[in-house]
């Protein structure tokens, strides 16, 4: 056994102070990744700072942007009338995360801060050019999601809001691991007035944009435009579920399905 | 799990070789390394703190240098125990080639394995993590020879 202190601060300032007070402190949102990690003793923090009751869960639309509080659970996003009306692809994505238990506890802020290479939200954040606001500053998702399980967050920094740019239309398609629900490969396709963005999750060490597919779709937003287009397997993940070549092919297929969802043809 | 790579280090071979045998340099370059203690010319012990996403484990282990042909090549191998998290072991054959004015070409072949809970949870991540750690090591190692570090 080992000892862990637990704190449930009432304000963000208090939470940040607690995190600064102890180098082995760790903050906890929904705990859907971290609590299993703790149970396995793969992490042994001396202090847990529970943010679950202090983070905003607000969801609002203004000036072409959808802003979601970091504490919004996946089920909140999935069922939100506002999200369903302005960005239905995001509500659908939230409904595909994990299982009902995970969706009832897990939060958007937690998911983005963890930046699991197979998580769903990072693809939406990258494709929708999201701004991620923390207790210190604002980041573009492309910078913030900096590597495998890596973000630009400091140990005493907490994500407070995520702001998505609302596209003309968008769709998310993933090939999920049967056991975990994590993406073996997933594609978030977003079409803007003057741009098309395709973000791939699950396939690489970190979410990335598929340039070649984006170019093809900018020319002609249609499944057929993707014929013969590929994603380079070099640098993608290989594991017991799928090797890099398979993942590359799967990511293209998921992109096609997402485009198909949008165009219906 | 195997990987390999090469780096050009802007220093002569003798200096690179000395650094590869210097506990202080190794400690500065091994990602997350908290301590390296040299118990003999060929034996060291190390404490390394590994952080991958939610996982944070502290490994302590022994490092052995073998097949030494100074100043050209050696095999550095280690075995670490991360307590309940599992264990990790691995070795690298390091080779130095003198490139004259350009410096020294360092090539390495690594073989590594992890076991225990860490392996169960981390199977999909081992390769990317190892590659990242190796890259960090050699970047820091090369940086030791930059003019401002000298």
Interface residues (C-beta under 8 A of the other chain):
Chain A: X33 X34 X37 X40 X41 X42 X43 X44 X45 X114 X115 X116 X117 X118 X147 X148 X149 X205 X237 X238 X239 X240 X241
Chain B: X52 X53 X54 X55 X56 X57 X83 X84 X85 X117 X118 X121 X123 X124 X125 X127 X128 X129 X132
